[in-house]
């Protein structure tokens, strides 16, 4: 059992803990649960302390969307999609596929030579695709048969027929758009999906 001496000794500790909770209550309201760690359990109670940035893993929160109450924001003058990046296992093999099968242009001379990993640029009209030889967590098997139901890069072509003939000649499987428009989907040698949309001039 607890003696009177024990109770008298513990009372200051209990009052100090309660006072500390009130002092940091405002901070707890604005603190993320990810920045608070359970330090240790003592006398049946869990003491929670703010962790230093180095002590807890950093987790990015979702970006806040403005409600419009902060005034009119500056308009961003977007022009076009300059390039899309895809991850590949072997850049030389992928470069042959994109140029010899899909008929894109090798524009690797425009790539920054200081990048610390192998890669290549292929041109598709006014835009480019950056082939990056880097590890990928995406599975190579088990992806949707139709690339339109997977993450994909979409490019436009003036006439879809020559591309389809190329795919058939090289034995590359493709599917047509489910929307009924004139568009086709295929996958490269690393299972990256590509959409080709016909736009007649």
C-alpha positions, 0 to 999 in steps of 0.5 A, a space after each residue: 500500500 501507499 504510505 503518507 510519505 509516498 503520497 506527499 512525495 508524489 503530489 508535487 510530481 503529479 501537480 507538475 505534470 498537470 501544469 506541464 500539460 496545460 502549458 503545452 496544450 496550445 502546442 499540442 493543438 497545432 502539433 502533428 501526431 507524427 511529431 509526438 513520441 511516447 517517451 516512457 511509461 511511469 506509474 501507469 501513465 504515458 508521458 508524451 514529449 515533443 520529439 526532435 526532428 532527428 528523432 522521428 521519421 519525417 512524413 510529408 502531409 498533403 498540400 493545403 488547398 487555398 479556400 480563396 479567402 487569402 486573395 486572388 493568386 497569381 495565374 501560372 502561365 503554363 505553356 506545354 508538357 516539356 517531357 515525361 520521365 519513365 524508368 527503364 532497366 536498360 537504357 540502350 535496349 529501351 532506346 532501340 525500342 522507342 526509336 526502331 519500333 515506335 519511330 521516335 527520334 534519339 535526342 540524347 545530345 540534349 540531355 545533361 551529361 552531368 546527371 549521375 545515372 544513365 539515360 536518353 531523350 527521345 523526341 515525339 513532336 515538340 515534346 520528349 520522353 526521358 528514359 532513366 535507367 533507375 530502380 523501379 518499384 513498379 511490377 513488370 507483370 500483373 499490370 492491366 492489359 489495357 494501358 488506359 487503366 494504368 499510369 501512362 504517357 500520352 502523345 499525339 500522332 497525325 496518323 495512327 495507321 503507320 504506328 499500328 503497322 510498326 507495332 504489328 511488324 515487331 510483334 508488340 501487343 496493343 489495345 484500342 481506346 475504350 472511349 471510341 476515339 482513334 487512339 491506341 495503347 501499348 507497353 514498352 520493354 519495361 511495361 511502361 504504358 504509352 498512349 497514341 492519340 490520332 489528331 488529324 490536321 
